[in-house]
């Protein structure tokens, strides 16, 4: 009888010890950019905040640099439950829905305060569209303003004709078409190799992407056009989120709000640092000449008209709301 009681006590002890492990939930969060990019660093901090707030009940593993899924596949992976969360540049899915590309409409929002207003104006519509796909938006973080990297001086927009132009969304592909360049679709993780092998010799992106891809090793010029401020969106599979208990859901939402504030602050602080790094590495960094700027403005007007035509009444409503802020 005594031995049976001891045995029962041991079994109970093993089950109690195993209980926390059984209760632990592990999630994957694929992301598109290198581990030392501010977006990836912010995601890691977010995951740590969630782990701390849930006492280790929910563990989120961040997979940077498109190591788990390539950038264009991240959203689908989260929709289908292959990953529970994801982060990406939503504008790469503009072909799917024009509203996903609102933050890359040229010259609509070119400063961080303007970008925040545009985000606030467009957020309800984007949340609604993601929700219909089974996704819950958690937080949004900007990049730095976009400029043009190129292997030769640009005096006018006509100088871009014939360039091998990296495209990563509808807007950048359309720019290539309008200026007579040859567009090649290249995602961020593939850009360093594409530059090194000469697949592309020009692209439009932020100082951060130029730094990540070591653009100075292949290209010599950066024109600070400040065409738009794209944003990365972090979202969660809605069914996976709703399966969590209420305290864990609240921990995620609180950590997401913190991550959004932290991310905007980081990029505002680091935008000029990246430009300084490009200069330090030997790149010529210049504002566009009046003629080049006028050329980009003309291209921007065409792209804006294209976008408004595709986005229809919903798009116009968001732009009107943004302009009233």
Residue pairs with C-beta under 8 A, 6 or more apart in sequence:
20 56
23 57
24 56
24 57
24 58
24 59
25 57
25 58
25 59
25 244
25 248
26 59
26 60
26 61
27 58
27 59
27 60
27 61
27 83
27 84
27 85
27 240
28 60
28 61
28 63
28 68
28 83
28 84
28 85
29 43
29 47
29 60
29 61
29 62
29 63
29 83
29 84
29 85
29 86
29 87
29 234
30 63
30 66
30 67
30 68
30 69
30 74
30 77
30 83
30 86
30 87
31 39
31 40
31 43
31 62
31 63
31 64
31 65
31 66
31 74
31 86
31 87
31 88
32 64
32 65
32 66
32 70
32 71
32 74
32 87
32 88
32 89
32 187
32 188
32 189
33 39
33 40
33 64
33 65
33 188
33 189
33 212
34 40
34 64
34 65
34 189
34 212
35 41
35 64
35 65
37 64
37 208
37 212
38 141
38 208
38 263
38 266
38 267
38 270
39 87
39 141
39 232
39 263
40 62
40 64
40 65
41 266
42 141
42 259
42 262
42 263
42 266
43 62
43 64
43 87
43 234
43 259
44 62
45 259
45 262
46 60
46 139
46 234
46 255
46 256
46 258
46 259
47 59
47 60
47 61
47 62
49 254
49 255
49 258
49 259
50 58
50 60
50 251
50 252
50 255
51 58
51 59
51 60
53 251
53 254
53 255
54 247
54 248
54 251
57 248
58 244
58 248
58 251
58 252
60 84
60 85
63 69
65 189
66 74
66 187
66 188
66 189
68 77
68 83
69 77
69 82
69 83
69 86
70 187
70 189
71 88
71 89
71 92
71 187
71 188
71 189
72 92
72 93
72 187
74 83
74 86
74 87
74 88
75 86
75 88
75 93
75 135
75 235
77 83
77 86
78 84
78 85
78 86
78 135
78 235
78 236
78 237
79 133
79 134
79 135
79 237
81 237
81 239
81 240
83 237
84 236
84 237
84 240
85 138
85 234
85 235
85 236
85 237
86 234
86 235
87 232
87 233
87 234
87 235
88 232
88 233
89 143
89 168
89 169
89 230
89 231
89 232
89 233
90 100
90 101
90 103
90 126
90 231
90 232
90 233
91 100
91 101
91 103
91 104
91 169
91 170
91 171
91 230
92 168
92 169
92 187
93 100
94 100
94 101
94 104
94 169
94 170
94 171
95 170
97 129
98 307
98 310
98 311
98 312
98 315
99 122
99 125
99 126
99 129
99 311
99 314
99 315
99 318
100 126
100 129
101 169
101 170
101 171
101 307
102 108
102 118
102 122
102 126
102 307
102 311
102 315
102 318
102 319
103 109
103 115
103 118
103 119
103 122
103 142
103 228
103 229
103 230
103 231
104 169
104 171
104 172
104 228
104 230
105 171
105 228
105 303
105 304
105 307
105 319
106 171
106 227
106 228
106 296
106 299
106 300
106 303
106 304
107 227
107 228
107 297
107 300
107 304
108 114
108 118
108 228
108 304
108 319
108 322
109 115
109 117
109 118
109 228
109 229
109 322
110 145
110 226
110 227
110 228
110 229
111 145
111 229
112 142
112 229
112 264
112 267
112 268
112 271
114 229
115 142
115 229
115 231
116 264
117 322
117 325
118 322
119 140
119 142
119 231
120 325
121 318
121 319
121 321
121 322
121 325
122 318
122 322
123 137
123 140
125 314
125 318
126 137
126 233
127 137
130 136
130 137
130 233
130 235
131 238
134 237
134 238
134 239
135 235
135 236
135 237
135 238
136 235
136 236
136 237
136 238
136 241
137 233
137 234
137 235
138 234
138 235
138 236
138 252
138 253
138 256
138 259
139 233
139 234
139 256
139 257
139 259
139 260
139 263
140 231
140 232
140 233
140 234
140 260
141 231
141 232
141 234
141 259
141 260
141 263
141 264
141 266
141 267
142 229
142 230
142 231
142 232
142 263
142 264
142 267
143 205
143 206
143 208
143 209
143 229
143 230
143 231
143 232
143 267
144 206
144 207
144 208
144 229
144 267
144 270
144 271
144 274
145 206
145 224
145 225
145 226
145 227
145 228
145 229
145 271
146 204
146 205
146 206
146 225
146 226
146 227
146 228
146 229
146 230
147 204
147 205
147 206
147 207
147 222
147 223
147 224
147 225
147 226
147 227
148 154
148 202
148 203
148 204
148 222
148 223
148 225
148 288
149 202
149 203
149 204
149 205
149 210
149 215
149 219
149 221
149 222
150 160
150 163
150 201
150 202
150 219
150 220
150 221
150 222
150 223
151 163
151 201
151 202
151 218
151 219
151 220
151 221
152 159
152 220
152 221
153 159
153 221
154 160
154 221
154 223
154 288
154 292
155 289
155 291
155 292
156 289
156 291
156 292
156 295
157 179
157 291
157 292
157 295
157 296
157 298
157 299
158 179
158 180
158 295
159 292
160 179
160 180
160 181
160 202
161 179
161 180
161 181
162 180
162 181
162 182
163 176
163 179
163 181
163 182
163 201
163 202
164 181
164 182
164 184
164 198
164 199
164 200
164 201
164 202
165 172
165 175
165 176
165 179
165 181
165 182
165 183
165 184
165 200
165 202
165 203
166 172
166 183
166 184
166 185
166 186
166 191
166 194
166 200
166 202
166 203
166 204
167 173
167 175
167 176
167 183
167 184
167 185
167 186
168 185
168 186
168 187
168 188
168 205
171 228
171 303
171 307
172 183
172 203
172 204
173 183
173 185
174 302
174 303
174 306
175 181
175 204
175 299
175 303
176 182
176 183
177 183
178 299
178 302
178 303
179 295
179 299
181 202
184 194
184 199
184 200
186 194
186 199
186 200
186 203
188 209
188 212
188 213
191 200
191 203
191 209
191 212
191 213
192 212
192 213
192 214
193 199
194 200
195 201
195 213
195 214
195 215
195 217
195 218
195 219
196 217
196 218
198 218
201 218
201 219
202 219
204 225
204 227
206 230
206 271
206 274
207 222
207 271
207 273
207 274
207 275
207 277
207 278
208 267
208 270
208 274
209 215
210 216
210 222
210 274
210 278
210 283
211 274
211 277
211 278
214 281
215 222
215 278
215 283
216 278
216 281
216 282
216 283
219 283
220 282
220 283
220 284
221 283
221 284
221 286
222 275
222 278
222 283
222 284
222 285
222 286
223 286
223 287
223 288
223 292
224 275
224 285
224 286
224 287
224 288
225 288
225 293
225 296
227 296
227 300
234 256
234 259
236 252
241 249
241 252
242 249
244 252
275 285
278 285
279 285
287 293
288 296
307 315
308 315
308 316
308 319
311 318
